[in-house]
Amino acid sequence: MTTKPHTELTTLSRRHALFMGAGGLAMGLGWALQARAAAPKPLVEVWKDPNCGCCKDWITHMEGAGFQVTVHDKGNNAARAALGMPQQFASCHTAVVQGYVIEGHVPAADVKRLLADKPQALGLAVPGMPVGSPGMDGPVYGGKRDPYKVLLVQKNGSSQVFTSYA
């Protein structure tokens, strides 16, 4: 009686192990991608005037950048005061995301950086309504862009430049 050499069985076992290893890796990557896709979007809670078009455009900008937005159409003065954002940084809408206050037309990229860096601060502000900032950049502005700064506002009311836009 002749038997097949043990090496053939070993080769099949290696191929099976490699296949299963690659399959396991693929399954693991699939689960990781699925989990990443299923990760909840950061929630942004916004207070604004119900008739403000630029606020609606800023909200669209934030949603397009991967944020989930809840809107309170009852103005933002009371919310700004309650959240401790000094009046000198005021704009047309006030928001909160993961405990940070966002005042005005702050670009989504700066909010993402804030959430990644997690500085000890009250939040970010773009005082006023600079043309060219998100929400103030639609066709009605004819491509005009004013320079502006995003400020990192401290809990004591002081601020420093977080990002400058020319």
C-alpha positions as CSV (number, residue, x, y, z in Angstrom):
1,M,0.0,0.0,0.0
2,T,1.4,3.4,-1.0
3,T,0.7,6.5,0.9
4,K,1.0,10.1,-0.3
5,P,3.9,11.9,1.1
6,H,3.2,14.0,4.2
7,T,4.5,17.1,2.4
8,E,1.4,17.3,0.1
9,L,-0.8,17.4,3.2
10,T,1.4,20.0,4.8
11,T,1.2,22.1,1.6
12,L,-2.6,21.9,1.6
13,S,-2.7,22.8,5.2
14,R,-0.5,25.8,4.6
15,R,-2.7,27.0,1.7
16,H,-5.8,26.6,3.9
17,A,-4.2,28.5,6.7
18,L,-3.1,31.3,4.3
19,F,-6.5,31.4,2.8
20,M,-8.2,31.5,6.1
21,G,-5.7,34.1,7.4
22,A,-6.4,36.3,4.4
23,G,-10.1,35.7,4.7
24,G,-9.9,36.5,8.4
25,L,-8.0,39.6,7.7
26,A,-10.6,40.6,5.0
27,M,-13.4,39.9,7.4
28,G,-11.7,42.0,10.1
29,L,-11.2,44.9,7.7
30,G,-14.8,44.6,6.6
31,W,-16.0,44.8,10.2
32,A,-13.7,47.8,10.9
33,L,-15.0,49.6,7.8
34,Q,-18.5,48.8,8.8
35,A,-18.0,50.0,12.3
36,R,-16.4,53.2,11.1
37,A,-19.3,53.8,8.7
38,A,-21.7,53.2,11.5
39,A,-19.9,55.5,14.0
40,P,-22.3,58.2,15.1
41,K,-21.8,61.7,13.6
42,P,-20.9,64.4,16.1
43,L,-24.0,66.2,17.2
44,V,-24.1,70.0,16.8
45,E,-27.0,71.8,18.5
46,V,-27.7,75.2,16.9
47,W,-29.7,78.2,18.0
48,K,-30.6,80.7,15.3
49,D,-33.2,83.0,14.0
50,P,-35.9,81.1,12.0
51,N,-35.5,83.4,9.0
52,C,-31.7,83.5,8.7
53,G,-30.6,82.1,5.4
54,C,-26.8,82.3,6.1
55,C,-27.4,80.2,9.3
56,K,-29.2,77.6,7.2
57,D,-26.2,77.6,4.8
58,W,-23.8,77.1,7.6
59,I,-25.9,74.2,8.9
60,T,-25.7,72.6,5.4
61,H,-21.9,73.1,5.4
62,M,-21.7,71.3,8.8
63,E,-23.9,68.4,7.6
64,G,-21.9,68.1,4.4
65,A,-18.8,67.8,6.6
66,G,-20.2,64.8,8.5
67,F,-22.0,66.5,11.5
68,Q,-25.5,65.7,12.7
69,V,-27.3,69.0,13.4
70,T,-30.3,69.8,15.6
71,V,-31.7,73.3,15.2
72,H,-33.6,75.6,17.6
73,D,-35.3,78.3,15.6
74,K,-35.7,80.8,18.4
75,G,-32.8,83.1,18.2
76,N,-29.4,82.8,19.8
77,N,-28.9,85.6,22.3
78,A,-30.2,83.7,25.3
79,A,-28.3,80.6,24.3
80,R,-25.1,82.6,23.8
81,A,-25.4,84.2,27.3
82,A,-26.4,80.9,29.0
83,L,-23.4,79.1,27.4
84,G,-21.0,81.9,28.5
85,M,-19.9,83.1,25.1
86,P,-18.9,86.8,25.6
87,Q,-21.0,89.3,23.6
88,Q,-17.8,90.7,21.9
89,F,-17.7,87.4,19.9
90,A,-21.3,87.5,18.8
91,S,-22.6,86.3,15.5
92,C,-26.0,85.2,14.1
93,H,-26.0,81.7,15.4
94,T,-24.6,79.8,18.4
95,A,-23.9,76.1,18.6
96,V,-22.6,73.4,21.0
97,V,-20.7,70.3,20.0
98,Q,-19.2,67.9,22.5
99,G,-19.3,70.6,25.2
100,Y,-17.6,73.3,23.1
101,V,-19.5,76.5,22.1
102,I,-19.2,77.5,18.5
103,E,-20.2,81.1,17.7
104,G,-20.8,82.1,14.1
105,H,-19.5,81.0,10.8
106,V,-16.7,78.7,12.0
107,P,-15.5,76.3,9.2
108,A,-16.2,72.6,9.8
109,A,-12.5,71.8,9.5
110,D,-11.8,74.0,12.5
111,V,-14.5,72.4,14.5
112,K,-13.0,69.0,13.7
113,R,-9.6,70.2,14.7
114,L,-11.0,71.5,18.0
115,L,-12.6,68.1,18.7
116,A,-9.4,66.3,17.8
117,D,-7.1,68.6,19.9
118,K,-9.5,69.0,22.8
119,P,-8.0,72.2,24.2
120,Q,-9.1,73.6,27.6
121,A,-11.3,76.3,26.2
122,L,-14.9,77.5,25.9
123,G,-14.9,77.1,22.1
124,L,-14.5,78.8,18.8
125,A,-15.9,82.0,17.4
126,V,-16.0,84.0,14.1
127,P,-17.4,87.3,15.3
128,G,-19.7,89.1,13.0
129,M,-20.6,87.7,9.6
130,P,-17.5,87.8,7.3
131,V,-18.2,87.4,3.7
132,G,-16.5,84.2,2.4
133,S,-16.9,82.2,5.6
134,P,-19.1,79.1,5.5
135,G,-22.7,80.2,5.1
136,M,-21.6,83.6,3.9
137,D,-20.1,82.3,0.7
138,G,-23.1,81.6,-1.6
139,P,-23.6,82.9,-5.2
140,V,-25.3,86.1,-3.8
141,Y,-21.8,87.3,-2.6
142,G,-20.3,87.0,-6.1
143,G,-17.2,85.1,-5.0
144,K,-16.1,87.9,-2.7
145,R,-14.0,86.8,0.3
146,D,-13.1,89.0,3.2
147,P,-10.2,87.9,5.5
148,Y,-11.3,86.7,8.9
149,K,-10.0,84.8,11.9
150,V,-11.4,81.9,13.9
151,L,-10.7,82.6,17.5
152,L,-10.2,80.1,20.3
153,V,-12.2,81.6,23.2
154,Q,-11.1,80.8,26.8
155,K,-13.5,80.4,29.7
156,N,-12.2,83.7,31.1
157,G,-13.2,85.6,28.0
158,S,-9.8,85.9,26.5
159,S,-9.0,84.7,23.0
160,Q,-6.3,83.8,20.6
161,V,-6.2,83.2,16.9
162,F,-7.0,79.5,16.1
163,T,-7.0,79.9,12.3
164,S,-6.6,82.8,9.8
165,Y,-8.3,83.0,6.5
166,A,-6.9,85.4,3.9
